[in-house]
Amino acid sequence: MLLLDIIKEECKNYDYQVIFVSEQVNILYLPSKDVIVCQLNADINITLFKEAILKMGEFIKQHQVKNLVVDKRNMVTLHLPSMQWFYLSWMEQMYKDGLTTFHKILPNNELFKFSLQMGKDKIVADNPQVDPTKIETQYYRNLHEVLQNL
């Protein structure tokens, strides 16, 4: 089953709109839950990642979406430059545009989770103006769990 098919299957009980599809990123919008779901499919090419995330940002702003799910279950490694751009540029703008809650689905991989926390800690340490608590962050095991809690 293709990764896009997996996320569609997880959203089948909800009306959804496919916003963006690529080898690296799939983005769906579920208006009844006021949520954008961003599925990261592979290790990141920063140019393609930015393109997809910027399109998602335009959609969030236009539709005043309050919730963002980032599904990283398919990721194996962390790309620090993409993470830095995401937190330092994009998330700050999304906060200004009204995004309130960031839901993360992480792979069942302790090394990945540790690397993610180390990267976030480095970003905050190197950029004291960054306040990671501006947007509430919640962690889940799967998309079904997120949608049940919205």
N, C-alpha and C positions, 0 to 999 in steps of 0.2 A: 504494500500500500504506500502510495506517495505521501510525503509529509503534509502537503496541503489537504489530502484526503483525510488524514488523521485528525487534523484540527477541524475540518468540516464535520467529521463524525462526532467530535466532542461538542460541537455547537448545533447539532441537528435539531434539538428541541427548541431552538430560538431562531427568530428571524435574524439573518445576518447578511451583510453585504461585503463582498470581496473588494478590498481597496487596492491591494498591490500584491503581485506574485512574482517571485524570482527564485533562483536557485538558493539564495541565501536568506531571504526574508519573505514571509507571508504575512499580510495584514488584513484582518477582518474587523468589521464594525457590527456590534450588536446593539441597536438603538434601544431595545426594551430594557437593557441592563446599563445603558449609558457607558459602554466600555469599548475600547479598541484593544484587539488582541494582536500582538506582534510576536510571531513565531520565528525565532532565529534558527536556521536550518543547518548551518555549517560554520566552520571557522570563517572569520570575517575578512573581507576585502574592504578596506575603509572607504574607498570611493563608492562602491555599490551600497555599502551600509548607510553612508550619509545620504545618498540619493533616496533610498527607501524611507529612512527616518524623517527626512525633511518633508517628503510627501505626506507622511503620517502626521507630522506637526501641522501642516496646512489644514488637513482634515480635522484634527482636534480643535484647532482654533475656529474654523468655520462652523463646526457643529457644537462647539462648547462642551466637548466631552470631558468628563470629570475623572474617569478611571482608565488606567492603562495597565494591561497585562503584558509582561514580557516573558515569553516562554523560551527558556534556554535549555530545555531537556535534551536537545539534540547536539548541544555544543560539547566539545572535548577540551578545547583550550580557550584561554582568555586572551584577547587582543587589547593590551593596555592603551594604545593610542585611540582606539575606537571608544573605549570606556571613558577616557579623559574627555574627548569631544562630547560624548553623550552627557556627562555630568556637568562639565564646565560651560558648554554652550547651549545645547539643546534642552536639557531639563530645566535650566534656569528660565529659558524663554517659555517653556510649557507652564511653569509655575505662574509666570506673569499672565499667561493666556487662560488660566483658570483650572489647570489640571490639579486635582487634589490628592489622588491616591495612586500609588504605584504598586501593582501586584506582581510578584516575581515567582516564577516556577523554575526551579533549578534542577539540574540533573542529579541523579542519585550517585554522586561522586564527591567524596569528601575532599579530595585534592582540588577539584574545581571550585568547590565552595570556599575552601581556604584561600585559593588564589584570588577569587573574587573579593573576599574581605580584605586581603592584603592590598589589592589594587585600589579599592575604595579608600582604605586608610591612607595610602600614599597620596591619592588625589586630595583628600582633605588636609593632610599635613603640608603638602606643597602649595595649597591654595586656601589660606585661612578664611577667605571671603565665602567659601562654599559652605552652605548649611544643609547637610543631608537630611535634616528633619523637616525642612520646609514642606516637602511632599511626603505624606504618610506612606511608609513602605510595609507591605505585608507579604509573607511567604506562604506558598502553598505547594502541595505535592503534584497537583494536576489541574487542568482547566475546569473540570467538573466541580471541584472543590471551590475554586474561585467564584464560579457562576452561582453556586448555591449560597454563597455568602454576600452576594451583591443585592 
